[in-house]
Amino acid sequence: SGIYERYIELGGEKGYLGDVDSEFFKTDKSIFQRFKNGFIIGSDSTGYWESIGLIREKYAQLGYEHGKMGLPITQEFSTIQGGWFQKYQNGFIIGSPKSGYHESYGKIRERWNKIGNEKGALGFPISDVIEEKGYKMQHYERGDIIGNDNLGYWEIQGDVFKFYNSLNDTQKD
């Protein structure tokens, strides 16, 4: 199977996944296998990819392949800023030990990429995408991206970000 080939590419039992820890499991969307230090999951159409650590924990919270992300379609990659990301059928999971790991998809992700992604002014996401009252928002280390499909998506940071947050703080009182 594709799982075996990926396991060998990753060094087999001497690689970071370690020894095989289970049989193959099948769902309606995937095949996966557990190893001592993680999983390999996929399908013939998406390929078979490792699923480990903090990115896997977030993937679990999002419902694995039955959730909004779908199946992984790449390996995990490190960023220059000390984080990690993995691409899925419907978006990414990205983060760092400091920021945590969060979903990143759709028009908010497009805007974030346009302004430099984690290397840009906003840094890593520190929340998942929030949908409320016809708007979508995602919090980042140094600001937010907010918008909707009609008005577009825009970043807020600096003094505007501080003022916006102060409005939210007073509304909670």
N, C-alpha and C positions, 0 to 999 in steps of 0.2 A: 504493500500500500504506500501511498504518499507519506504517511506518517513515518514509516520505517526509513525512507530515503532522507527525509528531513532530519530525523534522529541521527543518522550516520553523518550527514553534513555538519551537524552540531557537535560531532565528536563521540557519538555513541555513549556507552556507559562511562567513558573517561571525560566526556564533555560536561558542561555545567548542569545539564538536566539529570545526570546520574543514571542509576539503574531503572529499568522498567518496573513499575509498581502496580500495573493493572492490565487487564485485557483491553481490547478495543471496545468502545461504546459507540452506539449509533443513535442519533436523533433524526427527526424528519429533515433537518437541515445540515447536519454535520456528522463527522466521525472524530472521536478524540481518544487520547490515551494519556493516562497519568504516569508520570515518572517521579523519582524521588524529590526533585526540586522544581516541578512544574508540569505543564501539559503541552501537548501538541494537538492542535485542533484545526479542522478545515473541511474542505470538500474538493472534489476533482475540479470544480469550476473556479474556486478561490485560491487553491493551493493549500498547503499545510504549514502552519506557523506555530512557533512557540507561544505560550501564554503563561507568564510567570509574574511573580512579585506584586508590586503595588499597582501596576497596570492591570494585572489579572484581577486583583481585588476590586478595582473600579469596574472592570468588565462584568464581574459577578453582580455588583450593585445595579448595573444597568440591564441585567437580564440575560447575560451571555448572548448567544447567537439569536435568541428569540426577542431580544430587546432592540432598542433603536439603533444600535451600532451595527448589528449583523455580525458576520464573521470577519476575523482578521484577514487582511490581504497583503500584509508585509510582516517582516520581522520587526523587533523593537530597534529603535535607533536612539543614540545619545545626542544631546544638543551641546553646543559650546558653552551654554549657560548652566550646565550641570544637571540637566533634566533628561527625560526620556519620552519618546512618543511611539505609538503604533497606529498604523492606518487600518481602518475597518471599511466594510462595504459602504457605510453611510456616514463616515466621519473619522475622527481621531480621538484617542485618549492621550493626553499630554500632561506633563507636570514635572515637578521636582520634589525632593523630600521637604523642602521649605514650603512650597505652594500647595502641596497635595496634588492628586491626579484627578483630572476633570475631562468631561466630554468637550469636544470642539467640532462644530459642524455648521453647515448652512451659511446663510448670509452674514451672520456674526463672524464666523471663521474667515469668510472672504474678506471682510473689512479688516479683521485683525492681521491677516496675511498682507493686505495692502499697506498697512502702516508698520510692517516689520516683524510681525509675530512676536515670539518671546524675546527677540533681539531688539525690538522697538521700545517705544516709550511706555507701553503698558505692562510689559513683562509677561509672566505666565498667568493663566487663568487661576483664580482662587475659588471659583464656584462653577457649578454646572449652569447650563442655559436655564434662565427663569422666564416663564411665560405668564404674563399677567395683564389683564385689561387690554388685550389686543396688541401688546408690545412684547418684545423679547429683549432680555438683557443678560449680560454676563459680566461678572466682576473679575478684575485683574489685579495684579499686585499694585499698580499705580493708576488705576482708573477703571472705567466701565465702557462697554459698548452697549448702546441701547437703540432700539428702532422697531420698525415694522416694514412689511413689504411695500406699503404705499409711500411712506416717507423716507425710506432708506435707513441705513444703519450708520451711526456716528459714535465716535469715541468722546468721552468727557474725562477730563483730568485736570490737575492743577487747581486753581481757585474755583473754577466752575464745578469741579468734582467735589471740592470741600463744601461749597454752598449747597449743591444738590443733596449731599449727605446730611447736611444740617437741617434741611427741610424734612427729610425722612425721619431724622431723630426727633424733631418737634412734633411730627404727626403721631409718633408712638406714645408720647406723654399723655 
